Structure formats: structure tokens, C-alpha cells
Amino acid sequence: MLRTIIKREILEYLKSAKFLIGLGITLALAAGSTVINVQDYKGRLQDYQSASQELKSDRFYKRLYRPPQVLSTLIQGKDRKLGNSITFTYLNIPSTTSGYMGEGLSQHHRLVSGFAAVDFAFIVRVVLSLMVVFIAYNAVSEEKSSGTLKLILSNRVPRDQLLLGKFLGGWFVIMGSLAVAALISLILILSHSFIALAAGDWTRILIFMGLSALYLTVFYAISLFVSVLVDRPSVSLMILLQAWIFLIVIYPNLGTIVAQNLSRLPSQEQIAQQKAAAFQPYEAEQKKIQDAFGQAVRSGSEVPKDVAVRNVELWALQADLGHQVDEEYGRKLTSQTNLARAMSVLSPAVLFDQAAERYGRTGMAEYERFMREVYRYWQQHVARSRLMYADREAYKTAAAIDFRVPVESTAEAFAATWLAWLLLAFFGLAFFALGYTAFLKKDVR
């Protein structure tokens, strides 16, 4: 009985014009966005490889580059939006990246159209979830309004098997659509020789697909629940579209606005004042050292070793204290972001985005990991600059500073996103249970 119901539902969906149109749009977007994102990744990779040659020289100005993530071809996240390069000396260390790596070196034309913002994660979060709403809004309400539901149940078909069959039939169709779209994107990605996916990348892709399936299941359960409650398909569709807009657009932005008002950040003027106050105890000594340094330069004599070393130390101290102020600002910004996420935790889209970016290594966690290594590198650069004045022979023989950002393991990524998985699973089960209970009590007359 259950198998017959599932088969019937699958065939009904496959013959549905709305499903075929939605599937066509999904596959076209998957193919088009993948081609664009692959070419964008190729350009950024070429820029990174060219610009990284600058790391071989040991100059006063040091520049480091953040490599593009290969999984950004599927999950862009913030990989393209955040800066890709950072320039510093022992005199100063910026708290954020800036610019686009390879500026002036890039050999390809960048795509600036809005279509370039579409990736596979966007297709799942917006396009497929909307398709789910359109194919499931009348799963029960259409049969109730046409009298078909009464006729089916009059044949002693168990209500629980009927609803479960409808759920599984639609679920298989949705998962099939997701699988076909993913297959097209992966084929297009793997057709390019410059893209190499490691074993860990394949694991992350599989986990991301599981996350996508769970996300779409939530919207399917919500759609089925509303279709059970409402007898008229048009009303059911209107309710679901309003719920979709609220969960995808309004609620997440509302959480951000509320968080910004509850957790205020200091202004740039206040930050500058904090930096000045932090270094104020050392200003007199720095002026004295700079006067001595300048006098030696003007007289043409060699700068005393203790003056030169202390000059480097004070400039580095000023930069470090300023960096600590910027770090405190960053912590407050992170707290504000976490507050916004906590207030938007009931949105499946927010949960999906957070977890997807983590698996794609395209979120803030990867960026902050890069910035921590930049600070470590800067500290070593300061020590090397100090050594240049303190012991030139040791400076000449000192090994080059290695810059390497540790890669987050898949287990660490999963440990950081387990709550999103749990909440999405809870929402899916909760709405299915509500729909199941409502259907068992539903008056089909």
C-alpha cells in the first residue's frame, strides 16, 4: 500500500508543469552559476599565484595574500567579499585585509553582474526551497477541495500511510532534483584541470549535500503541514509564500537590525582615542628616541645600536597596542554578529548559511584564522627587524619567516555546526509531526 502511494505521488509530481518548470530553472541556474564561479575562481587563483611571488623578497613592506577557496565554486560565502591582501611593516599592522589580490596584475576581466552572486548554496537556500513550496502547497489541500481525499479514504486507506506516502513521494522528487543539480555542478567543476579536490573537500561536499537535503526537508514539512491545515490551495500557497519571505528575508534582517541597536559599536573617533590613550605613557620616550635617531642621521654618523633597537621596539609597541584596540573592536563586532544569529536562530536559512560557509571554508571563521596567522607573522617580522639593528650577522643568516595558515579539519567544522544540524532536524520532525497529527484528525467531508 505505502509503495503504491509513493509511486503515485512521484508520478504526479514528475508530470506536473510547475515541477518541470522549477527543475528547469534550477538546472539552468546551477549550470550557469557554476561556469561563472569556476572562471572567477580561476582568475583569483592566478592572481594569488602571481602575487605570492612577492613573499620571496624580504623588504621593509611585507604583503600577505589570502588564497581563494576551491569550494567557493559551490559556496561563495564571504570568500570573494572580504579583502584578499594585507600590507604591513613593523610600524603598523592593519586589523583587516584590503583590496583585491593582484590588483593591477590580473589578466582576466572580472564579472561584476548580479548573476555572479549566485552559487549552489544560493540555489538551495532560495530557488529549491521556493520550488518545494510550489510543489507541496496543494499536496493535501487540492485533494480535499476536489473531493479526491474523501474518495481515497473511503477505500479504507490508512490515513497514516497516505500522509507518509505523500511525504516520501514528494521528498524523493525533491532529493532527486537536488542530486541532479549537484551532479551538473560537480561535472562542470571537475572538467577544469586547474581545480583539484582533496579527499577532505569531497567529504565537505557530501556533508554540505546532506545539510542541503535537511534544509529542504524542513520547508517540505512546513509546506505539507500548511497544506493539511488549509482546505483551499490558493490560501495555502499565500500562507506559505508569506512564511517563506519572512523566514528567508525579513526575519534574518530584523535580527541584524535589533542586534545593532542592542549592541553598539564604538565609532572610528573613539577607536582613535583609545589607541592614543594606550600609547600615551610611551610618547615622551618615543620623542626622545626619534630626536636622537634624527640627530645621528643628520650628522652622518652611525645610529647608536641601542637607539636603533629601541626605535624599532617603540614603533612596534605602538602598532601592537593599536592592533589590540582593533582586536577588541573585532570581538565586539563578533559578539554583535553572534547576537544577531541567536535572534535569527528560528530561520532555517540562517542556520543553513552558517553551516554551509563553514564547510566551504568561505565564512568568517576561515578569515579570522588567516588574520591570527598574519599577527603571528608580524610578530616574527618585528623580531627580525629588531635583529637587523642588534646583530647584523645573525640577521643575515636568519631563516626566512614561514607563513602558513592551518587548515580546519572536517571534524572541527562539524563540531562548530552541530547545533544547526540539530535545530534543522528538530524543525523538520516537529512540522511533520504537527502535519501528521492534524491529518489524523482532519475532517475530509
C-alpha positions as a Markdown table, in Angstrom:
| # | Residue | x | y | z |
|---|---|---|---|---|
| 1 | Met | 0.0 | 0.0 | 0.0 |
| 2 | Leu | 2.7 | 2.5 | 1.0 |
| 3 | Arg | 4.8 | 1.7 | -2.0 |
| 4 | Thr | 1.8 | 2.3 | -4.3 |
| 5 | Ile | 1.1 | 5.7 | -2.7 |
| 6 | Ile | 4.7 | 6.7 | -3.0 |
| 7 | Lys | 4.9 | 5.7 | -6.7 |
| 8 | Arg | 1.6 | 7.5 | -7.4 |
| 9 | Glu | 2.9 | 10.7 | -5.8 |
| 10 | Ile | 6.2 | 10.6 | -7.6 |
| 11 | Leu | 4.5 | 10.2 | -11.0 |
| 12 | Glu | 2.1 | 13.0 | -10.2 |
| 13 | Tyr | 5.0 | 15.3 | -9.4 |
| 14 | Leu | 7.0 | 14.3 | -12.5 |
| 15 | Lys | 4.0 | 15.1 | -14.7 |
| 16 | Ser | 3.4 | 18.4 | -13.0 |
| 17 | Ala | 4.2 | 21.5 | -15.1 |
| 18 | Lys | 5.2 | 23.6 | -12.0 |
| 19 | Phe | 7.7 | 20.9 | -11.1 |
| 20 | Leu | 9.2 | 20.7 | -14.6 |
| 21 | Ile | 9.5 | 24.5 | -14.8 |
| 22 | Gly | 11.1 | 24.7 | -11.4 |
| 23 | Leu | 13.5 | 21.9 | -12.2 |
| 24 | Gly | 14.4 | 23.6 | -15.5 |
| 25 | Ile | 15.1 | 26.9 | -13.8 |
| 26 | Thr | 17.2 | 25.1 | -11.1 |
| 27 | Leu | 19.3 | 23.2 | -13.5 |
| 28 | Ala | 19.9 | 26.3 | -15.7 |
| 29 | Leu | 21.0 | 28.3 | -12.7 |
| 30 | Ala | 23.2 | 25.5 | -11.4 |
| 31 | Ala | 25.0 | 25.2 | -14.7 |
| 32 | Gly | 25.3 | 28.9 | -15.4 |
| 33 | Ser | 26.4 | 29.9 | -11.9 |
| 34 | Thr | 28.9 | 27.1 | -11.8 |
| 35 | Val | 30.5 | 28.2 | -15.0 |
| 36 | Ile | 30.8 | 31.8 | -13.8 |
| 37 | Asn | 32.1 | 30.9 | -10.4 |
| 38 | Val | 34.7 | 28.5 | -11.8 |
| 39 | Gln | 36.0 | 31.2 | -14.1 |
| 40 | Asp | 36.1 | 33.6 | -11.2 |
| 41 | Tyr | 38.0 | 31.1 | -9.1 |
| 42 | Lys | 40.5 | 30.6 | -11.9 |
| 43 | Gly | 41.1 | 34.3 | -12.1 |
| 44 | Arg | 41.6 | 34.6 | -8.4 |
| 45 | Leu | 43.8 | 31.6 | -8.3 |
| 46 | Gln | 46.0 | 33.1 | -11.0 |
| 47 | Asp | 46.2 | 36.3 | -9.1 |
| 48 | Tyr | 47.2 | 34.5 | -5.9 |
| 49 | Gln | 49.9 | 32.5 | -7.6 |
| 50 | Ser | 51.3 | 35.6 | -9.2 |
| 51 | Ala | 51.1 | 37.8 | -6.2 |
| 52 | Ser | 52.6 | 35.2 | -3.9 |
| 53 | Gln | 55.9 | 35.6 | -5.6 |
| 54 | Glu | 56.3 | 38.8 | -3.6 |
| 55 | Leu | 56.7 | 36.8 | -0.5 |
| 56 | Lys | 60.1 | 35.7 | -1.6 |
| 57 | Ser | 61.6 | 39.1 | -1.1 |
| 58 | Asp | 62.5 | 40.4 | 2.3 |
| 59 | Arg | 61.7 | 44.1 | 2.2 |
| 60 | Phe | 60.5 | 46.8 | 4.6 |
| 61 | Tyr | 57.0 | 46.4 | 3.3 |
| 62 | Lys | 55.5 | 42.9 | 3.7 |
| 63 | Arg | 52.4 | 41.7 | 1.9 |
| 64 | Leu | 50.5 | 38.5 | 2.5 |
| 65 | Tyr | 47.7 | 37.0 | 0.5 |
| 66 | Arg | 44.6 | 35.0 | 1.3 |
| 67 | Pro | 44.2 | 32.2 | -1.1 |
| 68 | Pro | 40.8 | 31.6 | -2.8 |
| 69 | Gln | 39.0 | 28.5 | -1.5 |
| 70 | Val | 38.3 | 25.8 | -4.1 |
| 71 | Leu | 34.8 | 25.1 | -2.6 |
| 72 | Ser | 33.9 | 28.8 | -3.3 |
| 73 | Thr | 32.9 | 27.4 | -6.7 |
| 74 | Leu | 29.9 | 25.9 | -4.9 |
| 75 | Ile | 29.6 | 28.0 | -1.7 |
| 76 | Gln | 30.9 | 31.6 | -2.2 |
| 77 | Gly | 30.1 | 32.8 | 1.3 |
| 78 | Lys | 32.3 | 35.7 | 2.1 |
| 79 | Asp | 35.4 | 34.4 | 0.2 |
| 80 | Arg | 35.1 | 37.0 | -2.6 |
| 81 | Lys | 33.7 | 39.9 | -0.5 |
| 82 | Leu | 36.4 | 40.0 | 2.1 |
| 83 | Gly | 39.8 | 41.6 | 1.3 |
| 84 | Asn | 42.4 | 39.3 | -0.1 |
| 85 | Ser | 45.7 | 41.0 | 0.8 |
| 86 | Ile | 47.3 | 42.8 | 3.7 |
| 87 | Thr | 50.4 | 45.0 | 3.7 |
| 88 | Phe | 52.3 | 45.8 | 6.9 |
| 89 | Thr | 55.6 | 46.9 | 8.4 |
| 90 | Tyr | 56.9 | 46.8 | 11.9 |
| 91 | Leu | 55.5 | 50.3 | 12.2 |
| 92 | Asn | 51.9 | 49.2 | 11.5 |
| 93 | Ile | 49.7 | 46.1 | 11.3 |
| 94 | Pro | 46.2 | 46.6 | 9.8 |
| 95 | Ser | 43.4 | 44.7 | 11.5 |
| 96 | Thr | 41.6 | 43.8 | 8.3 |
| 97 | Thr | 42.6 | 42.9 | 4.8 |
| 98 | Ser | 42.1 | 45.3 | 2.0 |
| 99 | Gly | 41.9 | 45.4 | -1.8 |
| 100 | Tyr | 41.8 | 42.6 | -4.2 |
| 101 | Met | 44.9 | 40.5 | -4.6 |
| 102 | Gly | 46.7 | 41.0 | -7.9 |
| 103 | Glu | 45.3 | 44.5 | -8.4 |
| 104 | Gly | 47.0 | 45.7 | -11.5 |
| 105 | Leu | 48.3 | 42.2 | -12.2 |
| 106 | Ser | 45.1 | 40.5 | -13.1 |
| 107 | Gln | 45.0 | 39.3 | -16.7 |
| 108 | His | 41.3 | 38.5 | -16.9 |
| 109 | His | 38.1 | 40.5 | -17.0 |
| 110 | Arg | 36.1 | 40.3 | -13.8 |
| 111 | Leu | 32.4 | 39.6 | -13.9 |
| 112 | Val | 30.5 | 42.3 | -12.0 |
| 113 | Ser | 27.0 | 41.3 | -12.9 |
| 114 | Gly | 24.5 | 40.4 | -10.2 |
| 115 | Phe | 24.4 | 36.9 | -11.6 |
| 116 | Ala | 27.9 | 36.4 | -10.3 |
| 117 | Ala | 26.5 | 36.4 | -6.8 |
| 118 | Val | 24.6 | 33.1 | -7.4 |
| 119 | Asp | 26.2 | 29.9 | -6.2 |
| 120 | Phe | 24.9 | 26.4 | -5.4 |
| 121 | Ala | 24.3 | 27.3 | -1.8 |
| 122 | Phe | 22.0 | 30.2 | -3.0 |
| 123 | Ile | 20.2 | 27.8 | -5.4 |
| 124 | Val | 19.4 | 25.5 | -2.5 |
| 125 | Arg | 18.6 | 28.2 | 0.0 |
| 126 | Val | 16.3 | 30.3 | -2.3 |
| 127 | Val | 15.4 | 28.5 | -5.6 |
| 128 | Leu | 15.0 | 24.9 | -4.4 |
| 129 | Ser | 13.2 | 25.9 | -1.2 |
| 130 | Leu | 10.8 | 28.0 | -3.2 |
| 131 | Met | 10.3 | 25.1 | -5.6 |
| 132 | Val | 9.5 | 22.9 | -2.6 |
| 133 | Val | 6.8 | 25.4 | -1.6 |
| 134 | Phe | 5.2 | 25.4 | -5.1 |
| 135 | Ile | 5.1 | 21.7 | -5.5 |
| 136 | Ala | 3.9 | 20.9 | -2.0 |
| 137 | Tyr | 1.4 | 23.6 | -1.1 |
| 138 | Asn | -1.5 | 21.6 | -2.6 |
| 139 | Ala | -0.4 | 18.1 | -1.6 |
| 140 | Val | -3.4 | 17.7 | 0.6 |
| 141 | Ser | -5.5 | 20.8 | 0.2 |
| 142 | Glu | -6.0 | 20.2 | -3.6 |
| 143 | Glu | -7.4 | 16.7 | -3.0 |
| 144 | Lys | -9.5 | 18.0 | -0.1 |
| 145 | Ser | -11.1 | 20.8 | -2.2 |
| 146 | Ser | -11.7 | 18.5 | -5.2 |
| 147 | Gly | -13.1 | 15.6 | -3.1 |
| 148 | Thr | -10.4 | 13.2 | -4.1 |
| 149 | Leu | -9.2 | 12.9 | -0.5 |
| 150 | Lys | -12.6 | 11.7 | 0.7 |
| 151 | Leu | -12.8 | 9.2 | -2.1 |
| 152 | Ile | -9.4 | 7.7 | -1.3 |
| 153 | Leu | -10.0 | 7.4 | 2.4 |
| 154 | Ser | -13.4 | 5.8 | 1.7 |
| 155 | Asn | -11.5 | 2.8 | 0.3 |
| 156 | Arg | -10.1 | 2.1 | 3.8 |
| 157 | Val | -6.7 | 3.5 | 3.0 |
| 158 | Pro | -5.0 | 4.2 | 6.4 |
| 159 | Arg | -4.5 | 7.9 | 7.0 |
| 160 | Asp | -1.0 | 7.5 | 8.4 |
| 161 | Gln | 0.2 | 5.5 | 5.3 |
| 162 | Leu | -1.5 | 8.0 | 3.0 |
| 163 | Leu | 0.3 | 11.0 | 4.5 |
| 164 | Leu | 3.6 | 9.2 | 4.9 |
| 165 | Gly | 3.4 | 8.1 | 1.3 |
| 166 | Lys | 2.7 | 11.7 | 0.2 |
| 167 | Phe | 5.6 | 12.9 | 2.2 |
| 168 | Leu | 8.1 | 10.3 | 1.0 |
| 169 | Gly | 6.9 | 10.6 | -2.7 |
| 170 | Gly | 7.5 | 14.4 | -2.6 |
| 171 | Trp | 10.7 | 14.0 | -0.6 |
| 172 | Phe | 12.2 | 11.6 | -3.2 |
| 173 | Val | 11.4 | 14.0 | -6.0 |
| 174 | Ile | 13.0 | 16.9 | -4.2 |
| 175 | Met | 16.1 | 14.9 | -3.3 |
| 176 | Gly | 16.3 | 13.8 | -6.9 |
| 177 | Ser | 16.2 | 17.4 | -8.1 |
| 178 | Leu | 18.9 | 18.3 | -5.6 |
| 179 | Ala | 21.1 | 15.4 | -6.7 |
| 180 | Val | 20.7 | 16.2 | -10.4 |
| 181 | Ala | 21.6 | 19.9 | -9.9 |
| 182 | Ala | 24.6 | 18.9 | -7.7 |
| 183 | Leu | 25.8 | 16.4 | -10.3 |
| 184 | Ile | 25.7 | 19.0 | -13.1 |
| 185 | Ser | 27.7 | 21.5 | -11.0 |
| 186 | Leu | 30.3 | 18.9 | -10.0 |
| 187 | Ile | 30.7 | 17.7 | -13.6 |
| 188 | Leu | 31.3 | 21.3 | -14.7 |
| 189 | Ile | 33.8 | 21.9 | -11.9 |
| 190 | Leu | 35.8 | 18.7 | -12.4 |
| 191 | Ser | 36.0 | 19.3 | -16.2 |
| 192 | His | 38.6 | 22.0 | -15.4 |
| 193 | Ser | 42.2 | 20.8 | -14.8 |
| 194 | Phe | 43.1 | 23.7 | -12.5 |
| 195 | Ile | 40.6 | 22.5 | -9.9 |
| 196 | Ala | 41.9 | 19.8 | -7.6 |
| 197 | Leu | 39.6 | 18.5 | -4.9 |
| 198 | Ala | 41.3 | 16.8 | -2.0 |
| 199 | Ala | 39.7 | 13.9 | 0.0 |
| 200 | Gly | 38.7 | 16.4 | 2.7 |
| 201 | Asp | 37.0 | 18.6 | 0.1 |
| 202 | Trp | 34.9 | 15.6 | -1.1 |
| 203 | Thr | 33.9 | 14.9 | 2.5 |
| 204 | Arg | 32.8 | 18.5 | 3.0 |
| 205 | Ile | 30.8 | 18.4 | -0.3 |
| 206 | Leu | 29.0 | 15.3 | 0.9 |
| 207 | Ile | 28.2 | 16.8 | 4.2 |
| 208 | Phe | 27.1 | 20.0 | 2.5 |
| 209 | Met | 24.7 | 18.0 | 0.4 |
| 210 | Gly | 23.3 | 16.3 | 3.5 |
| 211 | Leu | 22.8 | 19.7 | 5.0 |
| 212 | Ser | 21.0 | 20.9 | 1.9 |
| 213 | Ala | 18.7 | 17.8 | 2.0 |
| 214 | Leu | 17.9 | 18.5 | 5.6 |
| 215 | Tyr | 17.2 | 22.2 | 4.9 |
| 216 | Leu | 14.8 | 21.4 | 2.0 |
| 217 | Thr | 13.1 | 18.7 | 4.2 |
| 218 | Val | 12.3 | 21.4 | 6.7 |
| 219 | Phe | 10.5 | 23.5 | 4.0 |
| 220 | Tyr | 8.7 | 20.4 | 2.7 |
| 221 | Ala | 7.5 | 19.5 | 6.2 |
| 222 | Ile | 6.3 | 23.1 | 6.7 |
| 223 | Ser | 4.5 | 23.1 | 3.3 |
| 224 | Leu | 2.8 | 19.7 | 4.0 |
| 225 | Phe | 1.7 | 20.9 | 7.4 |
| 226 | Val | 0.0 | 24.0 | 5.9 |
| 227 | Ser | -1.5 | 22.0 | 3.1 |
| 228 | Val | -3.1 | 19.7 | 5.8 |
| 229 | Leu | -4.4 | 22.6 | 7.8 |
| 230 | Val | -5.8 | 24.7 | 4.9 |
| 231 | Asp | -8.5 | 23.3 | 2.6 |
| 232 | Arg | -8.1 | 25.8 | -0.2 |
| 233 | Pro | -4.9 | 25.5 | -2.3 |
| 234 | Ser | -4.8 | 29.3 | -3.1 |
| 235 | Val | -4.9 | 30.2 | 0.6 |
| 236 | Ser | -2.3 | 27.5 | 1.4 |
| 237 | Leu | 0.1 | 29.0 | -1.3 |
| 238 | Met | -0.4 | 32.5 | 0.0 |
| 239 | Ile | 0.4 | 31.5 | 3.6 |
| 240 | Leu | 3.4 | 29.5 | 2.5 |
| 241 | Leu | 4.8 | 32.3 | 0.4 |
| 242 | Gln | 4.4 | 34.8 | 3.2 |
| 243 | Ala | 6.1 | 32.4 | 5.6 |
| 244 | Trp | 8.9 | 31.8 | 3.1 |
| 245 | Ile | 9.6 | 35.5 | 2.7 |
| 246 | Phe | 9.5 | 36.0 | 6.4 |
| 247 | Leu | 11.9 | 33.2 | 7.1 |
| 248 | Ile | 14.3 | 33.9 | 4.2 |
| 249 | Val | 14.3 | 37.7 | 4.1 |
| 250 | Ile | 12.5 | 39.6 | 6.8 |
| 251 | Tyr | 13.4 | 37.7 | 10.0 |
| 252 | Pro | 17.2 | 37.4 | 9.4 |
| 253 | Asn | 17.4 | 41.1 | 8.6 |
| 254 | Leu | 15.2 | 42.0 | 11.6 |
| 255 | Gly | 17.6 | 40.1 | 13.8 |
| 256 | Thr | 20.5 | 42.1 | 12.5 |
| 257 | Ile | 18.8 | 45.4 | 13.0 |
| 258 | Val | 17.9 | 44.6 | 16.6 |
| 259 | Ala | 21.4 | 43.3 | 17.4 |
| 260 | Gln | 22.9 | 46.5 | 16.0 |
| 261 | Asn | 20.7 | 48.6 | 18.3 |
| 262 | Leu | 21.2 | 46.4 | 21.4 |
| 263 | Ser | 25.0 | 46.1 | 21.0 |
| 264 | Arg | 26.5 | 49.4 | 20.0 |
| 265 | Leu | 30.0 | 49.5 | 18.5 |
| 266 | Pro | 32.5 | 52.4 | 19.2 |
| 267 | Ser | 32.9 | 55.0 | 16.4 |
| 268 | Gln | 36.2 | 55.4 | 14.5 |
| 269 | Glu | 36.8 | 58.6 | 16.5 |
| 270 | Gln | 36.5 | 56.6 | 19.8 |
| 271 | Ile | 38.8 | 53.9 | 18.4 |
| 272 | Ala | 41.4 | 56.5 | 17.5 |
| 273 | Gln | 41.2 | 58.0 | 21.0 |
| 274 | Gln | 41.6 | 54.6 | 22.6 |
| 275 | Lys | 44.8 | 53.9 | 20.5 |
| 276 | Ala | 46.2 | 57.3 | 21.5 |
| 277 | Ala | 45.5 | 56.7 | 25.2 |
| 278 | Ala | 47.1 | 53.2 | 25.0 |
| 279 | Phe | 50.4 | 54.6 | 23.8 |
| 280 | Gln | 50.4 | 57.8 | 25.8 |
| 281 | Pro | 52.8 | 56.5 | 28.5 |
| 282 | Tyr | 55.4 | 55.9 | 25.9 |
| 283 | Glu | 55.1 | 59.1 | 23.8 |
| 284 | Ala | 57.8 | 61.0 | 25.7 |
| 285 | Glu | 60.3 | 58.2 | 25.3 |
| 286 | Gln | 59.5 | 57.8 | 21.7 |
| 287 | Lys | 60.0 | 61.5 | 21.0 |
| 288 | Lys | 63.4 | 61.3 | 22.8 |
| 289 | Ile | 64.5 | 58.3 | 20.8 |
| 290 | Gln | 63.4 | 59.8 | 17.5 |
| 291 | Asp | 65.3 | 63.0 | 18.2 |
| 292 | Ala | 68.4 | 61.0 | 18.9 |
| 293 | Phe | 67.8 | 58.9 | 15.8 |
| 294 | Gly | 67.3 | 62.0 | 13.6 |
| 295 | Gln | 70.3 | 63.8 | 15.0 |
| 296 | Ala | 72.6 | 60.8 | 14.2 |
| 297 | Val | 71.2 | 60.7 | 10.6 |
| 298 | Arg | 71.6 | 64.4 | 10.0 |
| 299 | Ser | 75.2 | 64.4 | 11.3 |
| 300 | Gly | 76.0 | 61.5 | 9.0 |
| 301 | Ser | 77.2 | 59.3 | 11.9 |
| 302 | Glu | 76.1 | 55.8 | 12.6 |
| 303 | Val | 72.9 | 55.5 | 14.6 |
| 304 | Pro | 73.8 | 54.0 | 18.1 |
| 305 | Lys | 72.7 | 50.4 | 18.3 |
| 306 | Asp | 70.6 | 50.9 | 21.5 |
| 307 | Val | 68.8 | 53.9 | 19.9 |
| 308 | Ala | 68.0 | 52.0 | 16.7 |
| 309 | Val | 66.8 | 48.9 | 18.5 |
| 310 | Arg | 64.7 | 50.9 | 20.9 |
| 311 | Asn | 63.2 | 52.9 | 18.0 |
| 312 | Val | 62.0 | 49.6 | 16.4 |
| 313 | Glu | 60.6 | 48.4 | 19.7 |
| 314 | Leu | 58.6 | 51.6 | 20.3 |
| 315 | Trp | 57.2 | 51.7 | 16.8 |
| 316 | Ala | 56.3 | 48.0 | 17.1 |
| 317 | Leu | 54.8 | 48.6 | 20.5 |
| 318 | Gln | 52.6 | 51.4 | 19.2 |
| 319 | Ala | 51.4 | 49.2 | 16.3 |
| 320 | Asp | 50.8 | 46.3 | 18.7 |
| 321 | Leu | 48.8 | 48.4 | 21.1 |
| 322 | Gly | 46.7 | 49.8 | 18.3 |
| 323 | His | 46.2 | 46.3 | 17.0 |
| 324 | Gln | 44.9 | 45.3 | 20.4 |
| 325 | Val | 42.3 | 48.1 | 20.3 |
| 326 | Asp | 41.3 | 46.9 | 16.8 |
| 327 | Glu | 41.1 | 43.3 | 18.1 |
| 328 | Glu | 38.8 | 44.5 | 20.9 |
| 329 | Tyr | 36.6 | 46.2 | 18.4 |
| 330 | Gly | 36.6 | 42.9 | 16.4 |
| 331 | Arg | 35.5 | 41.0 | 19.4 |
| 332 | Lys | 32.6 | 43.4 | 20.0 |
| 333 | Leu | 31.6 | 43.0 | 16.3 |
| 334 | Thr | 31.7 | 39.2 | 16.7 |
| 335 | Ser | 29.5 | 39.5 | 19.8 |
| 336 | Gln | 27.1 | 41.6 | 17.8 |
| 337 | Thr | 27.1 | 39.1 | 15.0 |
| 338 | Asn | 26.5 | 36.2 | 17.4 |
| 339 | Leu | 23.6 | 38.1 | 18.9 |
| 340 | Ala | 22.1 | 38.6 | 15.5 |
| 341 | Arg | 22.5 | 34.9 | 14.8 |
| 342 | Ala | 21.0 | 34.0 | 18.1 |
| 343 | Met | 18.0 | 36.2 | 17.5 |
| 344 | Ser | 17.6 | 34.6 | 14.0 |
| 345 | Val | 18.0 | 31.0 | 15.1 |
| 346 | Leu | 14.4 | 30.1 | 14.1 |
| 347 | Ser | 15.2 | 30.8 | 10.5 |
| 348 | Pro | 16.3 | 27.7 | 8.6 |
| 349 | Ala | 18.0 | 29.9 | 6.0 |
| 350 | Val | 20.3 | 31.5 | 8.7 |
| 351 | Leu | 21.2 | 28.0 | 10.1 |
| 352 | Phe | 21.9 | 26.7 | 6.6 |
| 353 | Asp | 24.1 | 29.7 | 5.6 |
| 354 | Gln | 26.2 | 29.5 | 8.7 |
| 355 | Ala | 26.9 | 25.8 | 8.4 |
| 356 | Ala | 27.4 | 25.9 | 4.6 |
| 357 | Glu | 30.0 | 28.7 | 4.9 |
| 358 | Arg | 31.9 | 26.6 | 7.5 |
| 359 | Tyr | 32.0 | 23.6 | 5.2 |
| 360 | Gly | 33.1 | 25.7 | 2.2 |
| 361 | Arg | 35.8 | 27.4 | 4.3 |
| 362 | Thr | 34.3 | 30.7 | 3.0 |
| 363 | Gly | 33.0 | 32.2 | 6.2 |
| 364 | Met | 34.4 | 34.5 | 8.9 |
| 365 | Ala | 36.0 | 31.6 | 10.8 |
| 366 | Glu | 38.5 | 31.0 | 8.0 |
| 367 | Tyr | 39.1 | 34.7 | 7.6 |
| 368 | Glu | 39.8 | 35.1 | 11.4 |
| 369 | Arg | 42.2 | 32.0 | 11.2 |
| 370 | Phe | 44.1 | 33.8 | 8.4 |
| 371 | Met | 44.3 | 37.1 | 10.4 |
| 372 | Arg | 45.6 | 35.2 | 13.5 |
| 373 | Glu | 48.5 | 33.9 | 11.4 |
| 374 | Val | 49.1 | 37.3 | 10.0 |
| 375 | Tyr | 49.6 | 38.6 | 13.5 |
| 376 | Arg | 52.0 | 35.8 | 14.3 |
| 377 | Tyr | 53.9 | 36.5 | 11.2 |
| 378 | Trp | 54.0 | 40.2 | 12.0 |
| 379 | Gln | 55.5 | 39.4 | 15.5 |
| 380 | Gln | 58.2 | 37.4 | 13.8 |
| 381 | His | 58.8 | 40.2 | 11.3 |
| 382 | Val | 59.3 | 42.7 | 14.2 |
| 383 | Ala | 61.8 | 40.4 | 15.9 |
| 384 | Arg | 63.7 | 40.1 | 12.6 |
| 385 | Ser | 63.6 | 43.9 | 12.1 |
| 386 | Arg | 65.0 | 44.4 | 15.6 |
| 387 | Leu | 67.7 | 41.8 | 14.9 |
| 388 | Met | 68.8 | 43.9 | 11.8 |
| 389 | Tyr | 70.0 | 46.6 | 14.2 |
| 390 | Ala | 71.0 | 44.5 | 17.1 |
| 391 | Asp | 73.1 | 41.8 | 15.3 |
| 392 | Arg | 73.5 | 42.2 | 11.6 |
| 393 | Glu | 75.4 | 38.9 | 11.1 |
| 394 | Ala | 72.6 | 37.0 | 12.9 |
| 395 | Tyr | 70.1 | 38.9 | 10.7 |
| 396 | Lys | 71.8 | 37.8 | 7.5 |
| 397 | Thr | 71.9 | 34.2 | 8.5 |
| 398 | Ala | 68.4 | 34.0 | 10.0 |
| 399 | Ala | 65.9 | 31.7 | 8.1 |
| 400 | Ala | 63.1 | 33.2 | 6.2 |
| 401 | Ile | 59.8 | 33.6 | 8.0 |
| 402 | Asp | 57.3 | 30.9 | 7.1 |
| 403 | Phe | 53.7 | 31.9 | 6.6 |
| 404 | Arg | 51.2 | 29.0 | 6.7 |
| 405 | Val | 47.6 | 29.1 | 7.7 |
| 406 | Pro | 46.5 | 25.8 | 9.4 |
| 407 | Val | 43.6 | 24.1 | 7.7 |
| 408 | Glu | 40.4 | 23.4 | 9.7 |
| 409 | Ser | 39.6 | 19.7 | 9.7 |
| 410 | Thr | 36.1 | 18.5 | 8.7 |
| 411 | Ala | 35.6 | 17.2 | 12.3 |
| 412 | Glu | 36.3 | 20.7 | 13.6 |
| 413 | Ala | 33.8 | 22.2 | 11.1 |
| 414 | Phe | 31.1 | 19.7 | 12.2 |
| 415 | Ala | 31.8 | 20.4 | 15.8 |
| 416 | Ala | 31.1 | 24.1 | 15.1 |
| 417 | Thr | 27.9 | 23.4 | 13.2 |
| 418 | Trp | 26.2 | 20.6 | 15.2 |
| 419 | Leu | 23.6 | 22.9 | 16.7 |
| 420 | Ala | 22.5 | 24.0 | 13.2 |
| 421 | Trp | 22.0 | 20.3 | 12.2 |
| 422 | Leu | 20.1 | 19.6 | 15.4 |
| 423 | Leu | 17.8 | 22.6 | 15.0 |
| 424 | Leu | 17.1 | 21.9 | 11.4 |
| 425 | Ala | 16.3 | 18.2 | 12.2 |
| 426 | Phe | 14.1 | 19.4 | 15.1 |
| 427 | Phe | 12.2 | 21.8 | 12.8 |
| 428 | Gly | 11.7 | 19.1 | 10.2 |
| 429 | Leu | 10.5 | 16.5 | 12.7 |
| 430 | Ala | 8.3 | 19.0 | 14.5 |
| 431 | Phe | 6.4 | 20.2 | 11.5 |
| 432 | Phe | 6.0 | 16.7 | 10.1 |
| 433 | Ala | 4.6 | 15.6 | 13.5 |
| 434 | Leu | 2.2 | 18.5 | 13.5 |
| 435 | Gly | 1.1 | 17.8 | 10.0 |
| 436 | Tyr | 0.7 | 14.1 | 10.8 |
| 437 | Thr | -1.4 | 14.8 | 13.9 |
| 438 | Ala | -3.5 | 17.3 | 12.1 |
| 439 | Phe | -4.1 | 14.9 | 9.2 |
| 440 | Leu | -5.2 | 12.1 | 11.5 |
| 441 | Lys | -7.9 | 14.4 | 12.9 |
| 442 | Lys | -8.8 | 16.2 | 9.7 |
| 443 | Asp | -12.4 | 16.3 | 8.6 |
| 444 | Val | -12.3 | 15.1 | 4.9 |
| 445 | Arg | -16.0 | 15.7 | 4.2 |
